């Protein structure tokens, strides 16, 4: 028996050495080591830096984790009250976790699926958006007679009641205005995709209430509170992290106003009668963001389950996105962005994976654990900054961070937070969008073996992929798209109009940048909103 075991051991050692010799013949070959991150053995390149878990090819790997995560979400079970599991719970467990909805869970999913639809062309993505929005609108809004009417409650205090009626920590009757602003913005996008007026009407009601409640803030209170009693208008309370029964302070402060600012921007277009009110509120919040959190890095709370005060990476880096989308509003935008990045690395940078060449991001100061969505958010915004500024300081770590975050996805689509649970926020809605944004910024990160629309300055309302053609429609007639294609298109048309190929991107023209496999297509169009890309 011992001789047999020795023979087997020697065979395995010999076989392993032969395999290793074969590996060295390929310059791109990666090394798989015995260490694991979450579900998978770690893969390293020849320099010892982390690669994605699925493949040495980033595009193939990112495309795979996106598909796995979406498939898990799409096929999640029906809960005991007839709703999809993610409409009741913030954490997935096979035995069903008994915590209720995540505060921004529906909004995050709507945000990601808006991008996922144009990436996949899968109409079931839009169907899922409609399902979530319809159920949430029906079951979550505060009473029309309340001090804060028509706003969504973020939590179902009775988990399987099918009713969202309060806040996880403050209980029934309390809502979070920042999450209401996020929901309103996503409803505008859903209106653009579906054309259903009820989504725009709901968004206008949310925007008008938030605008009417906006007041100048200071170092201790933001222009809108973090938690508020919908009926009375009284602010909510922070409970001690150490003693859950002890009140620390009122919840008057958060810096998570990017969604609300973007909602107000949309209202200037969709509710022009009240444009002055929206603009005034927009200016108040933006001035406060510039004078306080941007200077002090006091970013404040975001998550509903944390009992006390915390500064969160979500609030800080989401505002980075707003800065880069509105550079004309920030005279020193590059310094502003770098200042926030420096704060995140100083306060929330996680160094336990530096042996693999990567620094990832902890979630918040009250929970210093590296997050799949937080790290990928950081990476996507660092790549956006790289593109806009030409400063490549953050680019190598951003690529490796995206690689690192693939390890949290299992083969069946479970996406588990490191040393924690399968959160339906961090692992799903607040995960996919960061990979899609990264691909839209650096199309080289998209899969080379597929045709994919990666980004648009407008919302894509309809898209169809076929072997010979890609046809899509934008909500706005003037728009700019970026695609990665397997080969150069034959022609690009809109109706009877043929767009012109040009070396420089101009109105109603397209440019082609060849890559080792396929290339990058950029399209700019004015007064046209239905585009057909002819591949043969």
N, C-alpha and C positions, 0 to 999 in steps of 0.2 A: 504493500500500500504506500509506504513511504517513498519507494523507488518510483512508483507511478506518479505520485505528487511531484517528485523532483523533476521527472521528465516533462510534466505539464508546465511546471514553472520555467524550466529552461526553454521550452518551446515558445512560451509567451514572451520571455525576454528576447529571444532571437527574433521572433516575429515583430516585436515592437521596434527593435533596432533596424530591421529591414524597412519597416514602414517609415521610420524617421529618416532613413536615407532617401527614400522616395520623396519625402516632403521637401528635402533640401534642394531637389531638382527644380522646384517651382519657386520663382522669386517672390510670388505673392502669397505663398503658403503661410498659414497662420498656425501658431502653436496652441494646443489645448492643454491646460494645466489642471491639476487636481482641485484647485480652489473653485468654489462655486459662488455665484451671486444669485440669490433667490432660487430660481428653478434650474439654472444651467451652469455647466462648467465654463470657466472663463477662457475666452479666446484672445490671444495676443498677436500683434504683428511682429515682424522681425526686430523691431526696436523695443519691444516689450510694452507697447501701448495697447489699450483695450480695443477690441473689435466687437461688432454686434454678435449676439449669440447665434443667430440663425445662419449667417453666411458672412464671408469676408467682404462681400459686396454690400455696401450700405443701402443702396436703393432697394435691392431685393429684400434685405432684412427689414427695413422700415415699412415697405409695402406689406410684408408678411405680418408684422405685429399689428398694423392698422386693420388688416382683414380679420385677424383672429379676435381682436378686441371687439370689433363691430359685430362679428358673428355671435360672440357670447352675449352681447347686449340684445341683439335682435331676437335671439332664441331663448332668452331668459324666461323662467317659468311664470305662470299665472299664480298670483297669491290667493289666499283664502277668501278675500273680498272681491275677487274678480278682476282686480287690476294687475298689471305687470308688476313684478317684484320691485323694480326700481322706482315705482310710484309710491311705495310704502317705506322702503328701507334705504339707509345710506351705506350699509355694509352687506355684502353677500356672503352667506354661509349656507351649506347644504341643509342645515337644521333650521335655518331662518333666524338671523339676528333680530333682536327685538328693539333696536333703535329705529327711530323714524327717519324721515327724509333729510338729506343733506340740504343746508340752507340755499346753496346755489346750484344744486344738482340738476334741476331741469334746465336752468339757464345755460350751464356748461354744455350739456348735451346738445341743446339747440345751436349753440355756438359752433361746436365741432361738426355737427351734421350739416350745417350750411356749407362748410368747406368740403366735407366728405361727399356730398352729392355731386359737386362738379368734378371731383376726383374720380368717382366711380361710375357716375351716370345711373346709379341704382335708384329707381324711383321709390323703392321701399324705405329709403332713408328719409325722403320727404314725408311719406306716410307715417313714419314714426314720429317725426316732428309734429305733424298735425295731431296725432294721438296724444302726445304729451301736452301740447299747448291747450287742446280742447279740455282734457281732463283737469288740468291745473286751473284754467280759467273758471271752469264750472265749480270747482271745489275749494278754492283758496282765497277769494277776494273778501276784503273787509266790507262791512255794511255801508250802504250809501249814506246813512245818517251819522256815521262815525266821524270823529275829528280828523282822522286820516282815512278817507273812504277809497274804495276801488283799488286797494293795493293788496298784493298777494301775501298771505301768511307763509312763512318758510317751513313750517313743521306741523306734523300731525301728532298732537299730544296723545291721542288714543290711536295707536299705530295702525290698526286695521279698520278704523272708522270710515275711511274714504273721505275724510274731511281734514283739510289743513287749517288749523285754528290758532296757532300760536308760535312760540319760540321754544327751542329745546331747553334753555336754561331759565328763562324768565316765565315760561308757562303760557297758558291760554291768553289770547288777546294782544300779545306783543308781536310786532313785526320788525323787519330790518329794511329800512328805506334803500340802502345800497343794493340789496338783492332785487328790490322792486325796480330800480333803475336798470339793472342788468336785464331783467325780464322784459321790460318795455322795449329796450333796444333790440332784443332778439325777436320780439313780436313784429317789429317793423321789417326785419329781414324776412320773416315768414310771410308777411303780407306781400313783399316783393316777389317771393317765389310762387305763392299760390294765387295771388290776386284777391284773396278773401278779405273783405272790408272789416270783418269783426276783429281781426288781429290789429289792424291799424287803429280802429276805434278804441280798443283796450289800451294800446300803447299811448294814444293821445290822452286818455283819462289818467293814466299813471304819470305821464310827463306833466300834465297840468297841476296835479296834486303836489308833486315834488317841487315844481317851480314855485307854487304858492307858499310852500313851507320853508323855502331856502332863506337863510338869514346869514349875515356876516359872522364868521367864526373867529376863533382866536387860538392860543396855544393849548387850551384845555377842551375846546369844543369845535367840532367841524360844522360847516353850514347846515348840515342835516345830521341827526343823531344816528348812532349805530343801532340802537334798539329803542322802540317807542310803543307805548300802549295805544293801539289804534282808536279805542273808544274815547280815552281821556286826553291823549296827547302827552302824558307824562313819560319821561325817559325811563328806560329799563335800568337794571342794576348789574354790576359786575360782582360775582361772588368770588371769595378767596380761593386761589389754587390749593392752598394748604388746608383750609377749613371751609368746606362747602356751605356751611350755615352762616358764614360771616360775610357781610356786605363790605366790599372794598370801595366802590365808587359808582357813580352813575355812568351809563354807557352813552356818553355824549360825543364820542370821538371815534372816527375811522377815516382812513384816507382812500377807501375803495370807491372812488367816484368816477372812474373812467367810463363805465357803462352809462352812468347818468349823463355825463358830459356828451357822450356820443349820441345818446337819445335826444338831448336838447338840440344838438346840431341837426338831427333828422327832422325835428319838429319845425325848424325854420322853413322847411320845404313842405311838410305835410299838414301843418296847422298854421299857415301864415298869418291868420287873423290875430293870433296870440304870440307872434314872433318876438315882440318887444319883451314880453314876460319871460320867454325862454332865454332870450339873449341876456337879460339882466341876471337871471339865476346862473346861467353859464359863466358869466363874468365873475360873479361872486365866488363860485366854487373854484374856478381856475385861479383867480387871484389868491385865494386861500391856499390852494395847493402849492403855488409858487412861493408864498411867503412863510409857510409853515413846514409841511412835510418835506418839500424839496430842499429846504435849508437845514431842517433839524433831523431828518431821517426818522421822525416819529410817525411811523406808518400805521400803527394801530391794528386792531383786530379785524379778522375776516370770518373765522370759523365759528359756527354755532355751538360746538361742543366744548370749547375752552371756557372754563368758568371765570378766569380773571384776565388781566391785561396781557397782551402779547403783540409784538411787532412782527408782521408777516411778510414773507417774500412775495406772496401773491399781490398784495396791494402795491408794493414798490415796483415790481417788474411789469405789472400791467400798466402802471402809469408811464413806464419807459415806452411801451407800445404807443400810448397816446401822444407822447412827445414826438416820436418819430413819424407818426401819422399827421402831425400838425406842427411841423418844424417852423412854419412861419410865425407861430405864436411864441416861440422860444428863441430869443436872440443868441443865447449861448447853449443851444440844444446839445451839442456834442459834450460839453462839460457837464451839463445836467445829467445826461445819460451815464457818462462815466462815473460821476459822483454816486449815482444809485448803484451801479455795478460794484464799485469799490466798497460801499456799505454792505452789500449782500455778501461779498467774499469775506469781509472782516467779521461780520456778525453771524453769518449763516453758512459760510463755506465749510464743507465737510471733507476732511483730509484722509479718511480711512481707506480710500481707494487710490491714493497717490502712487502706490506701488504699481498700479496699472496705468499711470500717466494721466490721471483725471482727478479734478476736484469737482465734487457735485454739491448740490444745495440742500440744506436742511429746510424744513417747512417754515418754522417760526421760532421766535426766542423762547416760547413756552414749550416747545416740542422740537428739540434739536436732533431730528432724525432725518436722514436723506430721503427725499421724495421723488417718485417717478415723474409726476407732473410738474413739480417745482423745478427739478433739474432740467427737464426738457423745455419748460417755459424760458428759463434762463438762457439755454442754448439757442432757442429760436430767436430771441431778441438780440442776443450777441451777434448772431449772423446777420440780422437786419442792420444792426449798427455797422458791422463790417462793410456791408454793401454800400450803405449811404455815406460813410465817412472815409472809406479807404484804409482805415486803421485795422490791421489784422491781429492786434494784440490778443483778442479773445477767441479768434477763429479756431486754433487747434484744440483748445479745451472744449469749445462748443461742439465740435464734431465728436469728440470722445465722450462727451456727456450724453449726446443722443445715442451713441453706441451703448453706454452703460445702462440707460433706461430701458433698453430692449430686454434686459435680463429679467425684468419683473413680470414679463408675460409668459404664461405657460402655454403648452401646445394646444390646450382646449380653450384658450382665450381668457382664463383667469388672469387678472393683473393685480398682483399683491404688493402693497406698500412694504418696504423693507422692515422686517421685524414687527409687522403689524397685520392689518386685515386687508381684505379685498374691498377697497373703498370704491363705491360706484361714482364718486366724484373724481378723485385723483387718478384712478385707473382707466377711466372711460371718457366722459365729456371733457375733463381737464387734462387730457393726455393726447388724444388724437389730433386736436387742433394745433398743437405745438410742432408735431412732425410735419403736418401739412403746410404750416407757415414756413418752416425751415426749408422744405422743398420748393415752395414758391419763391423764396429768396435765393437759394442756391439750387437751381434745377438739376445740377450734377448729382444731388442726393436722391433724386427720384429714380425709380426702376428703369433700367435701360431697355428692357425687353417688352415694355408696354407703352401705349400712348396715353398720356395723362395731361389734363388741364390742371395746372398747379396753382394759379392765382389769377385774380381779376380785380380790377379797381371797382367793378360793379358786382352786384349779386347775380349769379347765374340762375335764371329761372327755368331753363330747360336745356338738357344736353343728352345727346345720343352718340355712342361710340359704335362703329362698325368697322369691318376690315378695310373698306375702301374710303371711308369718310368719317369725319367728326363734325357734327352740327350742334351748335349751341346758340342760346339766346341770352342776352344780358338785359337787366332791368333798365339800365341807362343806355341811351343811344351812343353816347361817347364813353369809351372804355378802353382799357389796356389789359391784355391777357398774356400770360406766360405758360407755355406748354413744353413738355418733353416728349419727343416723338421718336419712333424707331427709324424713321427715314425722312428725308426732306419731302414736303408736300409738292404735288404737281401744280396746284393753284389754290387760291383762296378767294371765295366769292361771297357776296351778299346780294341775294336776288339776282338781278342781271348785272350787278356791278362787280368788277374784278379788282381786288386789291392788288397793289403794285409791290413787288419785292424791292427793297431798298437797303443800302448799307446802314443808314441811320434811320432810327424809328421816327416816323412822321405820321400825320393823320392819314387814315385809310391806306396803310401800307403794312408790310411785314418784313421781318429780318430773320435770317437763319444763321445759327452758330453751330457748326459741326462739332461733334464730340467723337470719341473713339468708337462709340456705338450710337448711331442716330444723331440727334442734335437738339438744340433749343430753338423753339419758335416763339417769336414775340410779335403780337398783333396790336396795332393801334387803329381804332375806328371812330369816326365822328358821323353822327346822323345815320348810323347803321346799328342795328342791334341783333340781327340774326346772321351768324357767320357759318359758312360751310368750308371745311378744310378737305380738299380732294387729295387722296393719297395715291391714286392710280390714274 
